[in-house]
């Protein structure tokens, strides 16, 4: 790797790191634009005919109720507060309710069914997996108004969704499965023999995963399939490594799983907002050839195998119904 490539990687990393700072600024601008939106004009009064006035006088005419005026989009700042509340609520639920129940259930097992030490070490990561998935699903619905505000502010055309609902659902399920397996891959990397290398590998994995989480809202609404989303992350890995580095550093700075979930839940919506204005395409500062790092390849392989297995099972059950 020559110096030009190293220089390009460093600049691309810093570019991704700086794009994160746009999140809070963009949120404040979205709130300001929402307040500056003029209210809708009052409805014009309807002209009553002589026949209507006569029927109204005789009690045979009931005027239609006027519909309340449209209040417009909800305030993005309030929607952000809802996102943060839901995310932190899920983190508290998983760490204070689900994790103790899981530990209690493991202690009640007989000695022959005791969990191995390796599984117990992966318990914190396993507890955080549902937090990430539930946060992702809930934010998909809660974040709709903020997404529309981001498109209006950036003056972008309406996104082109995927061809059908079935394709969208299948892509979302495959994405959640891939991210779940990638988190297991990250937890396994943590147990490498050399602690320093293991920490760096975990940091890189979590940074790339946080970037994928952040950009998927924009890319999925634009009709970008999962394979293309992963390809973009792996080709421009310095940028996305820098984009997700700050969130990873803040979550790894604390040992408490609850605090990690709260930090992630409070900051994650800002990263989504920043992704709508971030320019991840190669700029003039990329003068060297950046090598592609297939960091998602092992998880993609497992995801594809599981998808093929499930598809064959479903097709087999559909083609060979049970005899009556």
Buried (B, 14 or more C-beta within 10 A) or exposed (E): EEEEBEBBBEBBBBBBBEBBEBBBEBBEBBBEBBEEEEEEEEEEEEEEEEEEEEBEEEEEEEEEEEEEEEEEBBBBBEBBEBBBEBBBBBBBBBBEEBBEEBBEEBEEEEEEEEBEEEEEEBBBBBBBBBBBBBBBEBBBEBBBBBBBBBBBBEEEEEBEEBEEEEEBEBBBEBBBBBBBBBBBBBBBBBEBEEEEEBBEBBBBBBBBBBBBBBBBBBBBBBBBBBEEBBBBBBBBBBBBBBBBBBBBEBBBEEEEBBBBBBBBBBBBBBBBBBBBBBEBEBEEEBEBEBEEBEBBEBBBEBBBEBBEEEEEEEEEEEEEEEEE
